[in-house]
Amino acid sequence: MHIKQSNGDADIRSDEELATDLDISKVVLMSLKHTTPQQSALNLFNYFYPGYVKKTNLDTVHNLEILKPGLLDNMLGKYIFFVI
């Protein structure tokens, strides 16, 4: 299992570094991986914001960036593409 950037280039970070960047354990990271980047990102989002109420309380994507700076970059923009 390895991680690639969404543009297809290899992510130079180890699983441990990615877990640290996301502020989760490596075990949690491994449990959230999926064969598609979209599902991996959704799994991460659901991990950080489980349940309807927590998601609706965010209100906007902008608020997500305020509450967890850099999370979106780590989830969607720069790094995560899980390949099994």
MDTraj code that builds the backbone (N, CA, C; nanometers):
import mdtraj as md
import numpy as np

residues = "MET HIS ILE LYS GLN SER ASN GLY ASP ALA ASP ILE ARG SER ASP GLU GLU LEU ALA THR ASP LEU ASP ILE SER LYS VAL VAL LEU MET SER LEU LYS HIS THR THR PRO GLN GLN SER ALA LEU ASN LEU PHE ASN TYR PHE TYR PRO GLY TYR VAL LYS LYS THR ASN LEU ASP THR VAL HIS ASN LEU GLU ILE LEU LYS PRO GLY LEU LEU ASP ASN MET LEU GLY LYS TYR ILE PHE PHE VAL ILE".split()
xyz = np.array([
    [0.0856, -0.1171, 0.0000],
    [0.0000, 0.0000, 0.0000],
    [0.0900, 0.1232, 0.0000],
    [0.0570, 0.2215, -0.0820],
    [0.1343, 0.3448, -0.0837],
    [0.0436, 0.4621, -0.1147],
    [0.0962, 0.5797, -0.0916],
    [0.0181, 0.7014, -0.1095],
    [0.0756, 0.7781, -0.2272],
    [-0.0121, 0.8300, -0.3106],
    [0.0306, 0.9144, -0.4220],
    [-0.0459, 1.0447, -0.4153],
    [0.0127, 1.1487, -0.4750],
    [-0.0594, 1.2755, -0.4856],
    [-0.1728, 1.2587, -0.5848],
    [-0.2707, 1.3471, -0.5753],
    [-0.3864, 1.3377, -0.6634],
    [-0.3494, 1.3577, -0.8093],
    [-0.2357, 1.4228, -0.8369],
    [-0.1945, 1.4421, -0.9759],
    [-0.1158, 1.3230, -1.0280],
    [-0.0983, 1.2197, -0.9464],
    [-0.0329, 1.0986, -0.9903],
    [0.1128, 1.0880, -0.9501],
    [0.1745, 1.1921, -0.8978],
    [0.3125, 1.1853, -0.8531],
    [0.3174, 1.1290, -0.7124],
    [0.4269, 1.0595, -0.6835],
    [0.4399, 0.9995, -0.5510],
    [0.4493, 1.1064, -0.4441],
    [0.3796, 1.0843, -0.3354],
    [0.3871, 1.1718, -0.2176],
    [0.5125, 1.1312, -0.1424],
    [0.5981, 1.2255, -0.1151],
    [0.7255, 1.1930, -0.0510],
    [0.7111, 1.1650, 0.0979],
    [0.5950, 1.1948, 0.1545],
    [0.5754, 1.1709, 0.2975],
    [0.5472, 1.0241, 0.3245],
    [0.5962, 0.9785, 0.4379],
    [0.5626, 0.8432, 0.4840],
    [0.4221, 0.8455, 0.5431],
    [0.3686, 0.7263, 0.5676],
    [0.2380, 0.7183, 0.6340],
    [0.2420, 0.7875, 0.7693],
    [0.3532, 0.7739, 0.8402],
    [0.3672, 0.8379, 0.9714],
    [0.3625, 0.9902, 0.9579],
    [0.4304, 1.0436, 0.8565],
    [0.4310, 1.1892, 0.8358],
    [0.2925, 1.2393, 0.7975],
    [0.2244, 1.1655, 0.7123],
    [0.0888, 1.2052, 0.6737],
    [-0.0038, 1.2008, 0.7939],
    [0.0064, 1.0965, 0.8741],
    [-0.0767, 1.0864, 0.9946],
    [-0.0482, 1.2043, 1.0870],
    [0.0785, 1.2401, 1.1016],
    [0.1152, 1.3553, 1.1849],
    [0.0560, 1.4836, 1.1273],
    [0.0655, 1.5020, 0.9954],
    [0.0092, 1.6213, 0.9314],
    [-0.1414, 1.6312, 0.9530],
    [-0.2081, 1.5173, 0.9566],
    [-0.3532, 1.5144, 0.9779],
    [-0.3902, 1.5120, 1.1255],
    [-0.2894, 1.4980, 1.2115],
    [-0.3087, 1.4911, 1.3563],
    [-0.3924, 1.3702, 1.3974],
    [-0.3615, 1.2559, 1.3339],
    [-0.4242, 1.1295, 1.3681],
    [-0.3148, 1.0237, 1.3799],
    [-0.3477, 0.9093, 1.4357],
    [-0.2496, 0.8013, 1.4455],
    [-0.2375, 0.7304, 1.3110],
    [-0.1265, 0.6609, 1.2938],
    [-0.1073, 0.5837, 1.1708],
    [-0.2134, 0.4749, 1.1587],
    [-0.2521, 0.4161, 1.2701],
    [-0.3553, 0.3118, 1.2694],
    [-0.4867, 0.3677, 1.2153],
    [-0.5238, 0.4868, 1.2614],
    [-0.6466, 0.5503, 1.2116],
    [-0.6332, 0.5799, 1.0624],
    [-0.5187, 0.6343, 1.0221],
    [-0.4964, 0.6641, 0.8806],
    [-0.5156, 0.5398, 0.7953],
    [-0.4550, 0.4297, 0.8358],
    [-0.4669, 0.3055, 0.7591],
    [-0.6115, 0.2579, 0.7521],
    [-0.6873, 0.2806, 0.8581],
    [-0.8269, 0.2355, 0.8590],
    [-0.9154, 0.3212, 0.7696],
    [-0.8712, 0.4420, 0.7351],
    [-0.9508, 0.5328, 0.6531],
    [-0.9154, 0.5265, 0.5047],
    [-0.8081, 0.4571, 0.4704],
    [-0.7663, 0.4479, 0.3308],
    [-0.8697, 0.3757, 0.2468],
    [-0.8776, 0.4175, 0.1219],
    [-0.9675, 0.3552, 0.0254],
    [-0.8987, 0.3556, -0.1096],
    [-0.9509, 0.2815, -0.2034],
    [-0.8886, 0.2732, -0.3355],
    [-0.9089, 0.3990, -0.4193],
    [-1.0057, 0.4828, -0.3837],
    [-1.0273, 0.6072, -0.4584],
    [-0.9969, 0.7273, -0.3695],
    [-0.9411, 0.8327, -0.4278],
    [-0.9109, 0.9509, -0.3471],
    [-1.0360, 1.0171, -0.2915],
    [-1.1449, 1.0122, -0.3659],
    [-1.2686, 1.0739, -0.3197],
    [-1.3194, 1.0052, -0.1935],
    [-1.3184, 0.8724, -0.1932],
    [-1.3672, 0.7995, -0.0758],
    [-1.2724, 0.8164, 0.0417],
    [-1.1417, 0.8216, 0.0151],
    [-1.0448, 0.8451, 0.1228],
    [-1.0706, 0.9798, 0.1891],
    [-1.0919, 1.0840, 0.1076],
    [-1.1198, 1.2168, 0.1619],
    [-1.2507, 1.2166, 0.2391],
    [-1.3519, 1.1500, 0.1870],
    [-1.4808, 1.1418, 0.2570],
    [-1.4654, 1.0670, 0.3890],
    [-1.3881, 0.9597, 0.3887],
    [-1.3642, 0.8862, 0.5134],
    [-1.2974, 0.9752, 0.6170],
    [-1.1988, 1.0539, 0.5745],
    [-1.1328, 1.1474, 0.6663],
    [-1.2299, 1.2523, 0.7185],
    [-1.3096, 1.3102, 0.6296],
    [-1.4075, 1.4108, 0.6704],
    [-1.5052, 1.3518, 0.7719],
    [-1.5536, 1.2310, 0.7440],
    [-1.6472, 1.1662, 0.8368],
    [-1.5802, 1.1314, 0.9696],
    [-1.4518, 1.1043, 0.9677],
    [-1.3790, 1.0789, 1.0915],
    [-1.3725, 1.2060, 1.1768],
    [-1.3384, 1.3174, 1.1134],
    [-1.3257, 1.4435, 1.1864],
    [-1.4612, 1.5032, 1.2234],
    [-1.5620, 1.4788, 1.1428],
    [-1.6959, 1.5352, 1.1664],
    [-1.8017, 1.4253, 1.1527],
    [-1.8079, 1.3361, 1.2511],
    [-1.9075, 1.2283, 1.2440],
    [-2.0474, 1.2823, 1.2746],
    [-2.1429, 1.2296, 1.2042],
    [-2.2822, 1.2650, 1.2320],
    [-2.3280, 1.3927, 1.1640],
    [-2.4552, 1.3993, 1.1449],
    [-2.5199, 1.5098, 1.0744],
    [-2.5009, 1.6439, 1.1459],
    [-2.5175, 1.6462, 1.2756],
    [-2.5124, 1.7723, 1.3512],
    [-2.3739, 1.8370, 1.3396],
    [-2.2692, 1.7593, 1.3572],
    [-2.1341, 1.8161, 1.3473],
    [-2.1070, 1.8709, 1.2075],
    [-2.1570, 1.8023, 1.1061],
    [-2.1369, 1.8500, 0.9687],
    [-2.2154, 1.9788, 0.9434],
    [-2.3397, 1.9835, 0.9873],
    [-2.4200, 2.1037, 0.9627],
    [-2.3714, 2.2217, 1.0455],
    [-2.3123, 2.1959, 1.1611],
    [-2.2588, 2.3056, 1.2419],
    [-2.1393, 2.3731, 1.1762],
    [-2.0732, 2.3037, 1.0840],
    [-1.9632, 2.3666, 1.0107],
    [-2.0132, 2.4824, 0.9253],
    [-2.1300, 2.4662, 0.8676],
    [-2.1969, 2.5669, 0.7863],
    [-2.1325, 2.5840, 0.6500],
    [-2.0020, 2.6115, 0.6438],
    [-1.9353, 2.6328, 0.5157],
    [-1.7977, 2.5674, 0.5160],
    [-1.7446, 2.5460, 0.3961],
    [-1.6088, 2.4941, 0.3824],
    [-1.5089, 2.5939, 0.4404],
    [-1.5379, 2.7196, 0.4288],
    [-1.4508, 2.8238, 0.4858],
    [-1.4340, 2.8029, 0.6366],
    [-1.5416, 2.7694, 0.7049],
    [-1.5332, 2.7433, 0.8490],
    [-1.4467, 2.6221, 0.8807],
    [-1.4488, 2.5227, 0.7926],
    [-1.3619, 2.4066, 0.8120],
    [-1.2162, 2.4497, 0.8092],
    [-1.1792, 2.5370, 0.7196],
    [-1.0406, 2.5854, 0.7117],
    [-1.0047, 2.6688, 0.8344],
    [-1.0993, 2.7416, 0.8882],
    [-1.0738, 2.8202, 1.0099],
    [-1.0543, 2.7287, 1.1301],
    [-1.1402, 2.6261, 1.1416],
    [-1.1343, 2.5356, 1.2566],
    [-1.0160, 2.4395, 1.2502],
    [-0.9824, 2.3935, 1.1322],
    [-0.8723, 2.2975, 1.1137],
    [-0.7871, 2.3436, 0.9959],
    [-0.7046, 2.4464, 1.0167],
    [-0.6229, 2.4994, 0.9071],
    [-0.5360, 2.3906, 0.8441],
    [-0.5350, 2.3881, 0.7121],
    [-0.4534, 2.2932, 0.6385],
    [-0.5169, 2.1578, 0.6151],
    [-0.6265, 2.1287, 0.6844],
    [-0.6896, 1.9985, 0.6688],
    [-0.7339, 1.9750, 0.5244],
    [-0.7942, 2.0737, 0.4639],
    [-0.8409, 2.0567, 0.3261],
    [-0.7248, 2.0330, 0.2309],
    [-0.6148, 2.1046, 0.2491],
    [-0.4980, 2.0814, 0.1648],
    [-0.4492, 1.9386, 0.1794],
    [-0.4430, 1.8893, 0.3018],
    [-0.3987, 1.7526, 0.3240],
    [-0.4975, 1.6510, 0.2696],
    [-0.6260, 1.6791, 0.2804],
    [-0.7275, 1.5847, 0.2354],
    [-0.7465, 1.5865, 0.0844],
    [-0.7517, 1.7042, 0.0249],
    [-0.7959, 1.7145, -0.1140],
    [-0.6940, 1.7763, -0.2098],
    [-0.6312, 1.8821, -0.1645],
    [-0.5573, 1.9626, -0.2596],
    [-0.4177, 1.9196, -0.2918],
    [-0.3464, 1.8623, -0.1973],
    [-0.2053, 1.8422, -0.2207],
    [-0.1606, 1.6975, -0.2183],
    [-0.2144, 1.6173, -0.1294],
    [-0.1447, 1.4949, -0.0992],
    [-0.2195, 1.3645, -0.1154],
    [-0.3408, 1.3575, -0.0715],
    [-0.3990, 1.2256, -0.0489],
    [-0.4570, 1.1637, -0.1740],
    [-0.4030, 1.0528, -0.2066],
    [-0.4574, 0.9610, -0.3055],
    [-0.4106, 0.8241, -0.2585],
    [-0.4988, 0.7480, -0.1999],
    [-0.4603, 0.6194, -0.1449],
    [-0.4709, 0.5133, -0.2534],
    [-0.3688, 0.4358, -0.2684],
    [-0.3681, 0.3249, -0.3623],
    [-0.3429, 0.1986, -0.2833],
    [-0.4263, 0.1004, -0.3054],
    [-0.4085, -0.0266, -0.2333],
    [-0.3622, -0.1311, -0.3334],
])
top = md.Topology()
chain = top.add_chain()
for i, resn in enumerate(residues, 1):
    res = top.add_residue(resn, chain, resSeq=i)
    for name in ("N", "CA", "C"):
        top.add_atom(name, md.element.get_by_symbol(name[0]), res)
traj = md.Trajectory(xyz[None], top)
